[in-house]
Amino acid sequence: MLKGVIAMDKVRIGIVGIGNMGRAHARYLLDKKVANAELTAICDSDPEKLHWATQAFGDTIRCYQKYDEMISSGVIDGVLIVAPHYDHSPLAIKAFKKGLHVLTEKPAGVYTKQVREMNDAAEKCGKIFGIMYNQRTNPVYQKLRDLIKSGELGDLKRTNWILTNWYRPQSYYDSGGWRATWEGEGGGVLINQVPHQLDLWQWICGMPVKVRSFCQFGKYHNIEVEDDVTAYVEYENGATGVFVTSTGDAPGTNRLEVTGTMGKAVIENDTLTFWRNRMSERVFNEDFKGGFGFPECWKCEIPVSGDNRQHEGITENWVNAILKGSSLLAPGTEGINGLIISNAIHLSTWIDDWVHIPFDEELFLEKLMEKIKTSTFKKLKNKAVTFSVDGTH
Amino acid sequence: MLKGVIAMDKVRIGIVGIGNMGRAHARYLLDKKVANAELTAICDSDPEKLHWATQAFGDTIRCYQKYDEMISSGVIDGVLIVAPHYDHSPLAIKAFKKGLHVLTEKPAGVYTKQVREMNDAAEKCGKIFGIMYNQRTNPVYQKLRDLIKSGELGDLKRTNWILTNWYRPQSYYDSGGWRATWEGEGGGVLINQVPHQLDLWQWICGMPVKVRSFCQFGKYHNIEVEDDVTAYVEYENGATGVFVTSTGDAPGTNRLEVTGTMGKAVIENDTLTFWRNRMSERVFNEDFKGGFGFPECWKCEIPVSGDNRQHEGITENWVNAILKGSSLLAPGTEGINGLIISNAIHLSTWIDDWVHIPFDEELFLEKLMEKIKTSTFKKLKNKAVTFSVDGTH
C-alpha cells in the first residue's frame, strides 16, 4: 500500500480556526463540494466563534475549545489548519504526532526555521501533508508551468510579476488585533496576501539565488508591517526577475511575464499568450548579420482548459492523496519555498543589502523578534470583526 | 523680437556625422519633409562617408571634413549633431560660440558634467537649442503626461516601465568599433537605445530622488557595456518606480504603467487605457468600513489623436522655434534629466548601492574613466558597416 493510504472511504476533517477563512472551508465541506470528505469537528479558542459555529452548522459537528482535545478525539482523520500564521507549524507538528493528516493554510509559517521543524515532523510521521496553495489549481498557471517545463519557452531570461490587485482598505486592518502586526502575523502583504503568488512564481520559474528588495512599511495604511514591496531577484543561470506587490493600489494589476530564449509568455486577465520564436534568440543572435532584425515570432493564444476549483480543489486533492495515494498538487513540504523568498525579501530591506539564498535564517529570526519587541504600534481597540471572504483568497 | 528669432524665411542646416542616423536626417530634409528647412552642408571626418554623401545627395550640398570649417562657412544657420555621444557637448559648444542654433541627437552627452557645460554655453549664447527626443512627438505619451499634469490621475504612487523591445543582435554591435564600448559610447542600452524613454519617464512622471539598479554587462552580447538593466527608483513623495530594459530580449515588451490615487494608466501597443477611480483611493481607504472592497472604477479608453512625426517633427519644431519663436517640445537643456537617471543607474550598479539624486558627478566620471582605462575588450576588427535605420529610433 502506498504511503499514507489507509483503508477508509472518507476522510473526517477537523478545522482549527473558525474566522473568515475557516468558515469558508467549513461551508464547502458541509455543502458536500468535496467528494469523500466530511467535516466532523471544529476548534477555536474563542467561545463566541464556537457558539456561532454551533448555531450555523448544527450539533452534528463536534466543537472544541482546546486543540489537543480535538486531535485526541478520534473523530477526525486529518486537520485543516486555518489558525494565525505563527501557529501553523506547531499545530501541524502536534497533529502529526497524533498520526493525523494535515492540510495547512498558507503561509507554511512565518519563518523558515519553524517550517523546517514542521517538514521534519511530516517526514517522520509519513502522513499526508498538504498546503492550501489553492492558486496551483488555476489551469492558466499550470499551463505556463507546462510550457516552461516542456522546454518550449527555452532557457529562462526574465520574470516580471506586477501583482498589485490585493487592495485592502484600513477597515480590513482594523478588523482584528492580530492583523498586520509583527507579533500577530509576522508581516504584511508578503505573509498574508501574496504567499500564493510567491509559491507560483517559484513553482513556475524556479527559486532565485539572490534577492534585493524594497519594502515600505505602513505606507498606505495605519499598520506597522509592509504594504508595498518591490523585489529584484537573480536566478542561478543569471536570469533576472521583478516582483511588485501592494495592498494600497486601486485598481491593481495582475500581470506575469516570463521571457525565455524561445519567446515570451504573458498571463494577464486569466489568459495566456505566448510569443513564440521560430528559432532560439541565442542562435539568431549569432547567425543574423543584418544589424537590425529579430527572430521570426508567432503570437500564439494558448488554450487553457479545466476547472479552477481553488480551495475545494486543493482539499479534494489532499483527500484523494489520503484515500487513493494520488500525488499532491501542493505538497506541504514545498510551502517553505515561497516563505524563503518572502523572508529573503523582508531581510533584504531590513539589512538594506543583498540576501543570498540560502540566507542566514538565525539573522532573520533575530530581526523579526526585534521588530516584535520594539513595536510601538497601538492597534485601534476595535472588536474583532468577521467579514465575508467571498471572492478573496 | 523674441529670443532667437531672426529675420529669415528658412533655416539652413548642416549635419555633422553622416552614419546611419545622419543619413536618415539628410533624407527627410532633402525630401522637403520639414517646412522651411534646407540641408546645405554635411560634415564627417571619414572621407569615404563624405564621398558617399556627395554621390548620394549631389553637389548642391557642401561637404566638410573639418567641423570648424563647416560652422565658420556662413552657409548654415544651425547644426544637427549626429556624432558619437561623447562629441555632442563639445560640438554643440563650438557651434554656440559661432552663434549657430543647435539640435543635438540624444543622448545629451555621456556624463552630466559635460552636459552642464553645454547647457551653460546655450544659455550664454541665446540661440535655439533642441534635442532629438523624437518620442516626445508621440501623442500617446503626450496624452498620458496631460492626464498626470491635469491632476486626473491624482498623486503619483507607482511607475513601471517594461521596455525590452530594443533587441539588437551581435552583428549590430560588430558594425562599428565605437559601438558598445566605454570609450566609444560610454555605455550600452542606457546611453544608446533608451535615452528617449528615460526622458519620457521623467517628462511624464517627474524625476526620482533615489536609484538602486542592477545592470548586467555583456550578458547577451560580446560587448563590455550593459545590455540588461533593472532599476528601482523612489520619488520625492515616496512613490516607487521600476524600469526594465534590455537589448537581449526577443520579442520584447513596451508597457508603461502609472498608478496614482485616482486610478491607473497603461500605455501598451500604442494605446492608452485609464482605469479611473470615481473617488480617490485615499478617501475610500479611510471611509469604507466593509473590510474587503474597492473604489468604484471605470475603464476608460482614452482617445489619442495627432501625427507622430518623430524626427521630422522635432526638427520642424526646432526650425519653427528659430523662425517663429514658438516653444520647443524638447528643449536641449532638458537633455540632462534623462542622463542624470542614466548615470545614476550606472553608478548604483558600479558601487552596488543606492544613488541619491543629485549624485556625486565627479565620482561617476572617475568610475567611467576607470572603465575606459582598464578596458580589456577587443573589438572584432570588422570594417565599419552602415545599416538602414528604417523603423528604428
Interface residues (C-beta under 8 A of the other chain):
Chain A: K157 R158 N160 I162 T164 Y167 R168 P169 Q170 S171 Y172 S175 R212 F214 Q216 K219 Y220 H221 D228 T230 Y232 E234 G238 T240 V242 V244 S246 G248 D249 A250 P251 G252 T253 E257 T259 G263 K264 V266 W275 N277 E281 F284 N285 E286 F288 K289 G290 G291 F292 G293 F294 P295 C297 V385 F387 S388 V389 G391 T392
Chain B: K157 R158 N160 I162 T164 Y167 R168 P169 Q170 S171 Y172 S175 R212 F214 Q216 K219 Y220 H221 D228 T230 Y232 E234 G238 T240 V242 V244 S246 G248 D249 A250 P251 G252 T253 E257 T259 G263 K264 V266 W275 N277 E281 F284 N285 E286 F288 K289 G290 G291 F292 G293 F294 P295 C297 V385 F387 S388 V389 G391 T392
